[in-house]
Amino acid sequence: MRHIDIFTAMFTNASVGGFIKDLTQQKRSMGFVLAIDDLTNMMQVRFPKTGRDSWMVWRNHGHYKVIET
């Protein structure tokens, strides 16, 4: 039996190679997903506007919006 997280069920998760829009207070703009680590629930995202790579929580609780997968 597969358990569903009720807090993430309504949001789409990002996939490698997809674009996301950061909706947190850090306002990092749009980013490109480089890698996903399912074991730690983290994804590495490159934000071209700032020129930085950041690790973010992968399972979406509404803190990012998937633009394109």
N, CA and C atoms as an extended XYZ file, in Angstrom:
207
Properties=species:S:1:pos:R:3:atomname:S:1:resname:S:1:resid:I:1 pbc="F F F"
N         0.833       -1.180        0.000 N   MET     1
C         0.000        0.000        0.000 CA  MET     1
C         0.883        1.251        0.000 C   MET     1
N         0.601        2.147       -0.894 N   ARG     2
C         1.382        3.379       -1.019 CA  ARG     2
C         0.723        4.482       -0.205 C   ARG     2
N         1.531        5.162        0.604 N   HIS     3
C         1.015        6.251        1.422 CA  HIS     3
C         1.138        7.567        0.666 C   HIS     3
N         0.129        8.387        0.746 N   ILE     4
C         0.119        9.674        0.065 CA  ILE     4
C         0.225       10.776        1.110 C   ILE     4
N         1.156       11.689        0.898 N   ASP     5
C         1.315       12.838        1.781 CA  ASP     5
C         0.240       13.862        1.422 C   ASP     5
N        -0.691       14.105        2.322 N   ILE     6
C        -1.805       15.006        2.020 CA  ILE     6
C        -1.366       16.453        1.811 C   ILE     6
N        -0.176       16.805        2.313 N   PHE     7
C         0.299       18.179        2.175 CA  PHE     7
C         0.981       18.441        0.839 C   PHE     7
N         1.399       17.380        0.153 N   THR     8
C         2.071       17.553       -1.136 CA  THR     8
C         1.255       17.023       -2.306 C   THR     8
N         0.140       16.356       -2.050 N   ALA     9
C        -0.648       15.731       -3.107 CA  ALA     9
C        -1.202       16.728       -4.108 C   ALA     9
N        -1.455       17.958       -3.693 N   MET    10
C        -2.056       18.936       -4.600 CA  MET    10
C        -1.043       19.702       -5.445 C   MET    10
N         0.263       19.496       -5.184 N   PHE    11
C         1.305       20.208       -5.924 CA  PHE    11
C         2.104       19.239       -6.781 C   PHE    11
N         2.546       19.709       -7.935 N   THR    12
C         3.368       18.909       -8.839 CA  THR    12
C         4.823       19.004       -8.413 C   THR    12
N         5.518       17.863       -8.382 N   ASN    13
C         6.953       17.854       -8.073 CA  ASN    13
C         7.749       18.100       -9.341 C   ASN    13
N         8.898       18.711       -9.186 N   ALA    14
C         9.785       18.990      -10.317 CA  ALA    14
C        10.483       17.711      -10.756 C   ALA    14
N        11.002       17.730      -11.969 N   SER    15
C        11.801       16.625      -12.478 CA  SER    15
C        13.101       17.193      -13.042 C   SER    15
N        14.107       16.336      -13.170 N   VAL    16
C        15.411       16.765      -13.687 CA  VAL    16
C        15.232       17.323      -15.088 C   VAL    16
N        15.815       18.481      -15.330 N   GLY    17
C        15.707       19.134      -16.632 CA  GLY    17
C        14.535       20.087      -16.727 C   GLY    17
N        13.725       20.152      -15.679 N   GLY    18
C        12.560       21.036      -15.682 CA  GLY    18
C        12.872       22.419      -15.119 C   GLY    18
N        11.981       23.344      -15.367 N   PHE    19
C        12.108       24.702      -14.842 CA  PHE    19
C        11.108       24.911      -13.721 C   PHE    19
N        11.552       25.624      -12.679 N   ILE    20
C        10.669       25.932      -11.563 CA  ILE    20
C        10.739       27.425      -11.252 C   ILE    20
N         9.700       27.926      -10.618 N   LYS    21
C         9.656       29.308      -10.142 CA  LYS    21
C         9.647       29.247       -8.627 C   LYS    21
N        10.655       29.847       -7.999 N   ASP    22
C        10.755       29.853       -6.547 CA  ASP    22
C         9.720       30.811       -5.971 C   ASP    22
N         8.900       30.323       -5.037 N   LEU    23
C         7.856       31.146       -4.424 CA  LEU    23
C         8.170       31.482       -2.969 C   LEU    23
N         9.387       31.177       -2.512 N   THR    24
C         9.763       31.476       -1.127 CA  THR    24
C        10.107       32.950       -0.983 C   THR    24
N        10.381       33.358        0.242 N   GLN    25
C        10.735       34.755        0.503 CA  GLN    25
C        12.125       35.109       -0.001 C   GLN    25
N        12.913       34.098       -0.380 N   GLN    26
C        14.254       34.374       -0.910 CA  GLN    26
C        14.198       34.946       -2.312 C   GLN    26
N        13.071       34.795       -3.002 N   LYS    27
C        12.842       35.370       -4.325 CA  LYS    27
C        13.997       35.110       -5.292 C   LYS    27
N        14.303       33.826       -5.499 N   ARG    28
C        15.413       33.462       -6.372 CA  ARG    28
C        15.024       33.390       -7.843 C   ARG    28
N        13.830       33.743       -8.180 N   SER    29
C        13.312       33.747       -9.553 CA  SER    29
C        13.165       32.341      -10.131 C   SER    29
N        13.452       32.192      -11.410 N   MET    30
C        13.257       30.922      -12.085 CA  MET    30
C        14.548       30.112      -12.078 C   MET    30
N        14.415       28.787      -11.912 N   GLY    31
C        15.590       27.938      -11.848 CA  GLY    31
C        15.440       26.685      -12.688 C   GLY    31
N        16.561       26.042      -12.942 N   PHE    32
C        16.653       24.826      -13.743 CA  PHE    32
C        17.079       23.681      -12.826 C   PHE    32
N        16.320       22.592      -12.803 N   VAL    33
C        16.603       21.463      -11.913 CA  VAL    33
C        17.746       20.624      -12.488 C   VAL    33
N        18.844       20.549      -11.737 N   LEU    34
C        20.023       19.805      -12.170 CA  LEU    34
C        20.008       18.360      -11.692 C   LEU    34
N        19.588       18.140      -10.449 N   ALA    35
C        19.621       16.796       -9.863 CA  ALA    35
C        18.570       16.679       -8.775 C   ALA    35
N        18.121       15.452       -8.550 N   ILE    36
C        17.168       15.164       -7.479 CA  ILE    36
C        17.711       13.996       -6.675 C   ILE    36
N        17.767       14.173       -5.347 N   ASP    37
C        18.180       13.107       -4.444 CA  ASP    37
C        16.948       12.667       -3.656 C   ASP    37
N        16.360       11.568       -4.077 N   ASP    38
C        15.124       11.072       -3.460 CA  ASP    38
C        15.344       10.627       -2.013 C   ASP    38
N        16.547       10.157       -1.700 N   LEU    39
C        16.854        9.693       -0.352 CA  LEU    39
C        16.778       10.830        0.670 C   LEU    39
N        17.275       12.011        0.288 N   THR    40
C        17.275       13.159        1.206 CA  THR    40
C        16.136       14.134        0.933 C   THR    40
N        15.335       13.876       -0.116 N   ASN    41
C        14.240       14.759       -0.508 CA  ASN    41
C        14.742       16.151       -0.881 C   ASN    41
N        15.860       16.216       -1.569 N   MET    42
C        16.433       17.495       -1.982 CA  MET    42
C        16.664       17.501       -3.490 C   MET    42
N        16.637       18.693       -4.070 N   MET    43
C        16.959       18.847       -5.491 CA  MET    43
C        17.924       20.013       -5.638 C   MET    43
N        18.857       19.869       -6.577 N   GLN    44
C        19.816       20.928       -6.857 CA  GLN    44
C        19.270       21.761       -8.009 C   GLN    44
N        19.172       23.068       -7.789 N   VAL    45
C        18.581       23.970       -8.768 CA  VAL    45
C        19.574       25.078       -9.099 C   VAL    45
N        19.728       25.357      -10.389 N   ARG    46
C        20.592       26.461      -10.841 CA  ARG    46
C        19.703       27.661      -11.147 C   ARG    46
N        20.028       28.789      -10.526 N   PHE    47
C        19.299       30.034      -10.745 CA  PHE    47
C        20.179       30.968      -11.578 C   PHE    47
N        19.925       31.053      -12.899 N   PRO    48
C        20.776       31.844      -13.795 CA  PRO    48
C        20.840       33.334      -13.432 C   PRO    48
N        19.753       33.881      -12.914 N   LYS    49
C        19.719       35.315      -12.598 CA  LYS    49
C        20.760       35.676      -11.535 C   LYS    49
N        20.928       34.791      -10.549 N   THR    50
C        21.899       35.045       -9.488 CA  THR    50
C        23.223       34.333       -9.726 C   THR    50
N        23.232       33.372      -10.666 N   GLY    51
C        24.453       32.633      -10.956 CA  GLY    51
C        24.816       31.629       -9.883 C   GLY    51
N        23.828       31.134       -9.141 N   ARG    52
C        24.094       30.209       -8.045 CA  ARG    52
C        23.330       28.901       -8.203 C   ARG    52
N        23.910       27.861       -7.616 N   ASP    53
C        23.226       26.579       -7.482 CA  ASP    53
C        22.792       26.454       -6.028 C   ASP    53
N        21.572       25.995       -5.810 N   SER    54
C        21.049       25.838       -4.454 CA  SER    54
C        20.371       24.490       -4.309 C   SER    54
N        20.391       23.974       -3.083 N   TRP    55
C        19.654       22.768       -2.765 CA  TRP    55
C        18.341       23.175       -2.143 C   TRP    55
N        17.245       22.620       -2.660 N   MET    56
C        15.903       22.922       -2.161 CA  MET    56
C        15.187       21.612       -1.844 C   MET    56
N        14.174       21.700       -0.998 N   VAL    57
C        13.334       20.541       -0.713 CA  VAL    57
C        12.602       20.169       -2.000 C   VAL    57
N        12.639       18.870       -2.352 N   TRP    58
C        12.058       18.427       -3.618 CA  TRP    58
C        10.546       18.267       -3.552 C   TRP    58
N        10.022       17.561       -2.547 N   ARG    59
C         8.566       17.375       -2.481 CA  ARG    59
C         7.915       18.725       -2.254 C   ARG    59
N         7.044       19.073       -3.164 N   ASN    60
C         6.498       20.426       -3.231 CA  ASN    60
C         5.381       20.641       -2.205 C   ASN    60
N         5.622       21.584       -1.309 N   HIS    61
C         4.622       22.006       -0.320 CA  HIS    61
C         4.062       23.371       -0.702 C   HIS    61
N         4.201       23.743       -1.963 N   GLY    62
C         3.752       25.051       -2.422 CA  GLY    62
C         4.854       26.082       -2.424 C   GLY    62
N         6.097       25.678       -2.183 N   HIS    63
C         7.211       26.629       -2.143 CA  HIS    63
C         7.852       26.856       -3.512 C   HIS    63
N         7.413       26.114       -4.523 N   TYR    64
C         7.820       26.392       -5.898 CA  TYR    64
C         6.723       25.969       -6.846 C   TYR    64
N         6.766       26.517       -8.045 N   LYS    65
C         5.796       26.180       -9.074 CA  LYS    65
C         6.545       25.576      -10.249 C   LYS    65
N         6.060       24.444      -10.746 N   VAL    66
C         6.684       23.802      -11.910 CA  VAL    66
C         6.237       24.560      -13.158 C   VAL    66
N         7.203       25.086      -13.914 N   ILE    67
C         6.918       25.840      -15.137 CA  ILE    67
C         6.868       24.898      -16.335 C   ILE    67
N         7.889       24.043      -16.432 N   GLU    68
C         7.964       23.109      -17.555 CA  GLU    68
C         8.801       21.912      -17.126 C   GLU    68
N         8.366       20.713      -17.501 N   THR    69
C         9.125       19.513      -17.142 CA  THR    69
C         9.824       18.926      -18.344 C   THR    69
